[in-house]
């Protein structure tokens, strides 16, 4: 057992990003925000507003991530921006859902990174994504 948020004892769980209870805490915060949104706005139906017209912006964001990773300056902003623009470029509901789950996952991990820094301040770190960190840039 490890002492985590609020002095409570937690076991490290998959997805905790080095801070016991981190994922549960963030998802609880997200749930509270969703409940507040429903209380404020009800259950509106909106069109997605996404599609291939945004593909070029998504491609630029992918390139910006690759460039930033290659130059050692990749940030959470780069990663989240790329994921959001990839979602914007989708018009198929299943693929859009997959992209939005990726957006949510990156946003959750970014919040966990903020929380992790608050628990144990450290030197600023460059975050690299597995799919870009080892990319062959010689071709």
N, C-alpha and C positions, 0 to 999 in steps of 0.2 A: 504494500500500500504506500501511496505517496500523498502528501498533503497538497491539495490543489486549491481551486477557487474558494474563497470564503473560509479557509481553514479546514474544509471538509476533506476527508480521506477518499482518494480515488485510485483506482487501478488505471494504469495507462491502457488506453483502448486504441484500436486501429483508427487512424485519422486524427489523433490528438495532437499531432505536430509538435511533440516534445513537451507539452504541458497537459498533465492529467486532467480530464474533464473538459478540455478545450472545445472539442467538437460538439459535445452536448450543450455546453454553455452558448456557443454561437447559434446552434440550431434552435435553442430555446428563445434566444433574442429574436431570431428571424420569425419564429412562430408568433411571438408577441407583436411584432411589427405587422405581420399579416392580419392578425385579429384586429389591430387598430385600423388598418386600411379598410377592412370589411365594415367596421363600425362607422368609419367616416364616409365611405363611398358606396357601400352596398356591394352588389355583385354585378358590376357593369359588363357588358359585352362590347368589345372593340374589335375592329378588323386588325389583322396582324401588321399590315403595312410593310411587309418584308418581300424580298424577291431578288431576282437576278440583277436588277438595276443597281444593286449595292455590291455586286461581285468585285468590281474594280477597287472599291474602297477596302474590301476585305483582303484583296491581294496586296494592296499597299501596306495594310496593317501586318500581314504575315511577313512581308519583306522587312518592315521596321523591327519586328521581333527578331528575325534572323540577323539583321545588321547589329542590333543592340547586343544580342547574345555573343556574336563574333567579336565585338569590341569591348566586351566585359562591362556593359552598362545597362543590362536588361533590368527592368523594374516591373513591379506588379501592375503599374499603369499600362505598360506595353502589353502585358499578357492579357489583362482584362479587356483592353481596347480591341485586341485582335479577336478575342472570343465573342464580344458583342457584335463586331462587324461581320464575323462569320455567321452569326445568327441572323443579322439583318439581310444577308444575301440568300437565305433559304426561303423557298416557297412551298416545299413539301412539308406537311405537318409533322411527320415522324422525324425527319431530319432537323426541322426547326426545334422540336422538343429536345432532341439530343444536344443541339447547340446551346439551348437555354439551360439545360442541366449543367453543361460545361461552364457557362457564364456563372451560374449560381455556385458551383463548386469552387471556381477561382475566387469569387467574391468572399466565400466562407473562409477559404484558406488565407486570403489577404487579411481578413479580420483576425484570424488566429495568429498570423504573423505580428499584427499590432499588439495583441494580447500577450504574445510570447515575449516581445520586446519590453512590455511593461513589467513582466514578472522578472526577467533576467536581462537587463540592458546589456547590449554587446556592441561590438564594432558594426557599422553598416555592412551589410552583405549584399552581394549581387546574387539574385535568384535566377537560376537557369532551369528551363523546362527540359525534361528528358528527351523530348522529340527534337529539340534544337541544340541542346548542349553538345551532343556528339555528332552533329551533322557534318558530313563531308562537304566542305566549302571549296574544294579544289576542282570541282567539275563544273 
